[in-house]
Amino acid sequence: MDSGRSLGGIGALLLVIGTFVPFLSIVGIILLLMGIKNLADYYKDNNIYQDALYAVIFGIIGIVAVGVALISVFTAGAFFGTAGFLGFGIALIVGLVIAFVFYILMAMYFRKAFDALADKTGQGMFRTAGTLLLIGAILTIIFVGLILIFIAWILVTVAFFSIQTTTTPQTPPPPPPAPP
C-alpha cells in the first residue's frame, strides 16, 4: 500500500508539473497507473485500475486527435494555400470535437476510479478531484476548465499523500447466518 500511495502521489505530482514541462506527464501517468494498480491490488478491486487504464487510453486518443487536427492545419495551409483554408478549418474543428469527447470520457473514467479510491481509502479528496476533473473537462470548451483540471490534479496529489498507511482493506461484512 505504501508503494501505491507513493507512486500515485509522485505520478500525480509529475502530471501537475507536466503542465509546464510536458515530457514529465508521460512519466507521471505511468507512475500514477502503477500506484493505482498497487492500491487496486491492495483493496482487491481491479475495477479501480481498469477504470484508470480506460481513462488513460481515452486521454491518449484525445491527444492524438488534437495532434492530427494541428498537423492538418499546418499541412493544409502549406500545400493547398487559400483553397486549403476551409479544409484545415473543418479538420481543426472535427479534431477538437473528437478530442473534447474523449477528454470527457477520460474524466468520467478517472472520476469512477477516484470515487472508488475515496470509498476504499476514506480519503474524500479523491472524490472532489474526480468531480473537478469532470467539470474541468466539460468546461475546456471555454478554457476555464483547464484551470479546474490543474487544480484537480493537485488535489489528487494531496489525496494520494494523505492516505493513511495503517488502514486495512475494507471487506464487506460476512452475511448473516441462515435462518434455521
N, C-alpha and C positions, 0 to 999 in steps of 0.2 A: 504494500500500500504506500509506503514512504516513497518508493521509486516512482510510482504512478503520480503521486502528488507532486514530486519534484519535476519529473519530466513534463507533466501537463502544465505546471506553472511556468517553467522555463520556456516551453514551446509557446504558450500564450504571450509571455513577455516578448519573445522574439517576433511574434506577429505584430505586437504594438510597435516595436522598434522598426519592423519591416515596412511600416508606413513611410518611413524616411529612408530606409536602406533596404530596397526590395528583395535582394537575394537572401536576406535573413528570414524572410517569410517562408521560403521553401524549407529551411532547416526547422523553423518554428512549427510548421504544420506537421512535419514528420514527428517531432518530439511530442507535440500535442496528441497526435494519434497514438503514439506509443504509451503516453501517460494514460489516456482514456482506455486503451486496451488493458493496461495493467489494472486499472480500477475496475473495469468491467469483469475481469477475471476474479479479482478480489471479492467483488459483490455477487459473483456468479450470475451476471446478467449481460449476456452477449449482445442484447439489443442496443445497449448504450454504445458499444463500439460500432455496431453495424450502422446505426443512425449517423454517427460522426463520420464514418467512412463514406456513406452516401452523400453527406453534406460536402465533403472534400471533393468527391467526384463531380457533383453538380457545380461546385465553385470552379473547378478546372475547366469544365465545359463552358462556363460563363466567361472565363478569362480567354479561352480560345476564340469564342465568338467575338469578343472585343478586339482581339488581335487580328482576326480575319477582316473585321469591319475597317480597322485602321489601315491595314495593308491595302485593302481595296480602294480606300480613299486616296492613298498616295499613288498607287499604280494607275488608277483610272485617270487621275489628273495628268500624270506624266505621259501616258501612252495615248490617251484619246483627246486631250485638250479640253476645250469648252464643251464638246459633244459628250464627253465622259462625265461632265459635272453632274448631270441628272442621275446617271448610273451610280456614281460614287455616293451621291446623296441618299439614294434608295438603299444601297448596300450598307451605308453607315446606320441608317435608321433601322433596317432589319437586324443588323448585327447587335445594335444596342438593345432592341426589344428582346431578342433571344437571350442576351446576357442578363437583362433585367429579370426575365422569367427564371433563369437558372440561379441567379443570386437569391431570389425569393425562396426557391426550393432549397437552396443551401441553408438559408437561415431557418427554414422550417425544420429541417432535419437536425441542425445544431440545437435548435430550441428543444426538440424532443430529447436529444442526448443530455442536454444541460438540465432539463426538468427531471430526468431520471437520476442524474447525479445529485441534484438537490434533494431528492427523496432519499437516496441511499446514504448520502454523507451528512444530511442535516444542514447543509450549507445553502441557505436560501438565496445567496448572491448568484448562484448558478442560474436560478430561475429568472432573476431580474436581468441578468446578462443575456439570456436566451430571448427574453421578450424585447429587450433593447435592440438586439441583433436583428430580429424580425422587423420591428418598426423601422429601424435604420435601413434595412434592405428595401422596404416599400418606399421610404422617403428619399432614396437615392435619386429618384426621378427629379427632385428639386434640390439635390445636393446637400440638403440638411442632414440627410441620412448618413452621409459619410462621417459626420461628427458623432452621431449616435453609435455607429459601428465601432469607431475608435474607442469610445467610452465603454462599449460592451466588452471589447477585448481586454481593456484594463480591469474591468470587473471580473472577467474570467480568470485573469492572472491572480487577482487578490483572492478569489474564491478557492483556487487550487491551493495556494499557500496557506489558506485559513482552515483547510480540512484538518480536523482533529485526528491525530495519529493513533489515539488509543481507542477509537471506535471499533466495534466488532461488526462484522457483516450482519445486516438486518435480515433475518429469515422469517418467513411467515410463521405465526403460532401454529402449534400442532392442532389437527382437527379435534373437535370434541369427541368424547367416547361415544361409541354407538349405543343406542338405547337397547336395553335387554329384551 
